[in-house]
């Protein structure tokens, strides 16, 4: 028996990194997963490599008949200091990290609310799950990421408000705030990797190696997380083990410190 037997999940940004690790873990626990990513070719490849039931770039309800879980993970970074940042650069982070999760949740609302009303009339409790991905940059701020930090703190407000509105429908809404996780977004900038943003801009990925070393130095566990380690807390929040977890932000940081509070 898997923790997610019989469940269908959407995991956005699931062709690579944390999203892919989450999709793989969900499938191993019995779920059907919709693979979603900006890069259609990589999404198709990922779906083919995962040993389980997946679908790519379809409406999840059409693919699986229903949706039980949504993980809003898609995102990227576009760093810069505040006094040199353009409106476009700031808005791009709000769009992908805050507006997109809102629109996904809004699209699910009619399906989930009506199902919950019918189940309530039958005297049944059926829990559905939304997990939004935030960041310690949103919780603590991070120099060079005023746009990303603002967007990721916006995710916190979105999560807590949806939890207040949708608890009556047995929709658990929580978030994870990741610290330093090894992905292409946090790899060494010297490697020269880049991506194409939705607007067509070429964005350099990664952080300078010196900063990577400094980041590891403030993590008591001594190293960044792997994507697989990051996916575990997401599974927990999407499983029946977390049916009474609601409106919470789960920090997944290896004990990282560096915020402006005690």
N, C-alpha and C positions, 0 to 999 in steps of 0.2 A: 504494500500500500504506500503510495506517495502522498506527500502533504497536499498536492494540488490535483489529485486524481479527478478527472471529469471536468476540470476547469478550463476555460479559454481565456487567454491573456493577450493584451496588446503591450508590446514593449517598444517604445519609440527610440530611434537611434540605436538599433540592435544589431547592426552589421559588424560593429567593432567594439572593443573596449569593454566597459562596464555593462553596456546594453547587451552585447553578445554573450558575455559571461552569465548575465541574468537569464537570457533566453535559454541558454544551454542548461542551466540549473533548473529552471522551471520545467523544461521538457523531461529532465531526468526524474522530476518529482510528479510526473503524470499529466502535465498541462499541455494543451495545444497552444502554440504561440504564433502571433502575427509578427513577422519580421518587417521592420519599417526603418528606412534610412534615406537620406538625401541621395546617396549613391546607389542607384538601382542595381547596377551590375554586382557590386559588393554584397548587397542585400540578397540577391539571387544566389550568389556563391555561398553565403553563410547559411541560408535555408537548406541548401543541398548538402552541407557538411554536418548539420545538426541531425543526430540520429533520433528522429521522432516526428510528430505531426506538426508541420509548420505551413504557413502561407505567406506570400509576399505581395505587398502593394495592393491589397484588396481591402474592401470593407470587411471588418472582422465578423460582423453579423452575417454577411453573405458567406464568408468562408467557413465559419464554425456553427452558425445558427444562434449563437448568443455570445456575450462577453461577460466575464466575471471579474476580471482584474485588469487594471490599467496602470502601467508604470510610465510616467512622463520623464524620460531620461534624455531625450535628444538635446544636443546643445554643442556649443563650441566657445572658444575664447577669442577676443579681439582686443588685445591689451594696449594700453597707452596711458600716459599721465593726463590728468583732468584738464589742465590748461591748454593742452594741444589736441584734445579729442573733438572730432566733428560730431555734429548732430546725428549724422548717418551712423557713425560708429557706436554712439550711445544707444540709439534706437534699435539697432540690430540685435543687441543683447536683450533688450526688453522684449522684442518680438519673439525670439526663439525660446527664451527661458521662462517668460511669464505669460505672454499672450497666447502662445501655442498651447500650453497646458490648460489654460482657461477654455480655449475653444474645443479642445478634445473632451474636457469634462462636460462642457455644455452640450456637445453632440451626444454623449452617453446619457445625459439626464432623462430624456423622455423614455428611453428603454428601461432604465433602472428604476425610475420612480413608479412607472406603471406596474412593473413586475413586483415591486415591493408592496404596493397597495393591494394587489391581488393576494400576495402571500400573507399580508397582515389580516385580510378578511378570512383567510383559511386558518388563521392561528399559527402560522409558521414564521420562523425567523431564518432568513437566508442572507448571509453577509456577502457584500461585494466590496472590492478594494480599489482604492486609488493610492498610489505612492508617487509623490513628486520628488524630484531630485534637486536638492539645494546644495549648499557648499559652505564651508567655514569662511569663505570670502564674504558670503552674505551675512553670516552670523557675527563675524569679527571685523570685517573690512579687510582689504588687502591693497597695498600700494601698487599702482599701475593697473588696477581693475575697477575703477569707479563705476563703469557701465555694468560689468559682470556682477559686481557686489550688489549694486542696486537691484538688478534683476533677480538675483538669488535670494535677497531678502524679501522681494516681492512674492516669491514662491512661498515663503513662510506665511505671509498674510493671506494669500490665496488658500493655502492648506487649512489654516485655522478657521477661516470664514466658511469654507465648504463643509468643514466638519460640523460647525454649528448649524448650518442649514440642512445638511443631508443625514445627520445622525438618525433622525426619525425614520429614514428609509433603510436603515441598517447598512449604509455605505460608510465603511471605515475610510477616513481620509487622513493620511499621515505623510511625513516626508523624511528623507534621510539627508543629512548634511555631511558630505564627504570632505575629508581633508586631502592629503597628498596620496593620490592613487596613480600607479604607473600606467599611463595611456599615451597615445600620441599627442595629447594636449599638454602633457607634463614631461615629455621626453626632452632631451638636450636640444636647445635651440640651434646649437652648432651643427646638428645633423641636417638642417636645412629643409625639413618637411613643411609642406604647405597644403592648404585646402582651398576649395572654391566655395565661397559663401553663397547663400540663396540669391543674392543680388549680383553675383558674378565676380565679386572682388576676390583677389588672391590674398590669402591671409597666412602669414608665417606662423607656424605652430611651435610650441615648446617654450621652455624657460632656460635662461643661461645656466650652464653647469654649476657655476659658483652658487647660484641661488638654490639649485637643487640640493647641493650639499648642505647649505644652511638650513633648508627646510627639514632635511633628515635629522639635523642636530637638535631640533626642538620637538622631535617625536620621541617620547619615552621608550617606545618599542624599537626605535633605532632605524626604521626604514619605512618607505611608503608601502601602501597596501597593493596587493595584486588585484586585478579586476575580479578574480574569483572570490577573494576575501571580501571585496566590496559587495558582491551580489548576495552573500549570505543574509545580512540584515534585511535586504529587500524581500527575500523569500520569507523570512519570519513575519514581516508586516503584511504580506499577502496571504499568509496561511491561517488556518483556523486557530493556531496558537495565539494570534493577535486580535481575536474578535473584540476584545475589550480595550484595545489600544486605539485611541481616537484623538485626533487633533494634536499629535505629538511630532516633535522634530528629533529624530534619533541621530546623534552625532557619531560618526564613524571615522575616527581620526587617529587611532593608535595612541590616544592620550595627548595629542598635540596641544601645545599651549602657545600663547602669543596674542591673545585678545586683550582688549582694554577694559577688562573687568576682572573681579576676583572670584 
